[in-house]
Amino acid sequence: MPLKLKLIWPFLLTILIPLIVAWFVYPNHVPPEFMVFPPVEITPTPGFNLLYFIVLAIGALAVTALILFPTLFGFKKVTPPTPPVVTHSFPWWFYVGAAFMLFFWWLMWSRSFVFGDLVYYAFSPMWWGFIVMLDGIVYYRTGGKSLIVNRPALFLISAVFSVAGWYYFEYFDYFVLSNWYYPNGHMSELSHATIVGIFLVAYSTVWPAIFEWYTLLNSFPKLVARYSEGWKITLNGNVLLILGMLVTAGMVAFPHLMFWGVWIGPMAMLVGQLMRLGIWTPFQSIEKGNWSPAILVAVASLFNGFLWELWNHGSEALNPVNMSGPIAQTNPNYWIYDVPYVNVIHLYSEMPLLGYYGYLPFGLFVWIMYIWAGKIFGWRTDLDL
């Protein structure tokens, strides 16, 4: 069987398994509000459950301890070689990106009417300003290297791929009954076609933002070294593939109990097949004891997640009665979480505290998806500068 077909069939399974299971679970054979875009709220969702919260919290604390104190888990303390002294000023795009980010951040939070309806479109230019600014920080720290300078193809391809990639995640959201949804996604002030366009442009920011964070974290040699000599865990591609199928099916059959499967099941299926084909992923590095690629891309996603949630919350929480006529201008991309059992402790965020830990596997999934697609379409999939 050609390599591309060997890569495509497990991806198709990630799409088909939810549909097959849903056929037997729901009277109409699909989840409520299936394929309504942007996703809307689905009720009711189970409320807080202390036992469920404690179990997930114990796991979250263990992961936190591993990231902060890897030597407690048997990781060797590694002293990296002293990097050469580099001196470089911030590039011009750092300042341009910062200006865009700050202006549209202010606009999205203030809902100022000075610029008319521009507030509806503020989310994406704010994020692209931040991404370009972040690239400038990487350039400064590495003595003139960055994705824009050294890997422009990666920068552009990741932006295009990000649109399809995030919509892929939105697909799974329907089967966990809208763990996240968009209350402003069907506002009367904008046509549905305009809102769809706004969302698709916003989706282009996900992969580039996480990749920029990853390159920034890799500019700290001590950070890379601290996870480079850990456990050597042997993983089996066949086991991961089967486990991914079971978790994906389970999250559809039991969407509240297994809501976390949205980040685990489909990824395990793709990773399992990539491993069976001998294609490198961060999990192959773990087998050799080098956890740095996996942990740093996960942490990159988490760092980015803090800004996603901060900026999202502020876009709706501030000036809630800033009115011009009957309806206030607002952010169409604004989202809310409706996570069962653990939807508590919100720190200036719509995301519950334990929900942030979902960003860790999400970061891995982002890179896995990019590697999978790169082997099909023929683009380079490492993130080195």
Buried (B, 14 or more C-beta within 10 A) or exposed (E): EEEEEBBBEBBEBBEEBBBEBBEEBEEEEBBEBBEBBBBBBBEEBEEEBEEBBEEBBEEBEEBEEBBEEBEEEEBEEBEEEEEEEEEEEEBEBBEBBBEBBBBBBEBBBBBBBEBEEBBBBBBBBBBBBBBBBBBBBBBBBBEBBBBBBBBEEBBEBBBEBBBBBBEBBBBBBBBBBBBBBBBBBBBEBBEEEBBBEBBBBBBBBBBBBBBBBBBBBBBBBEBBBBBBBBEEEEBEBEEBBBBBBBBBBBBBBEBBBBBBBBBBBBBBBBBBBBBBEEBBBBBBBBEEBBBBBBBBBBBBBBBBBBBBBBBBBBBBEEBEEBEEEEEBBBBBBBBBBBBBBBBEEBEEBBBBBBBBBBBBBBBBBBBBBBBBBBBEEEBEBEBEB
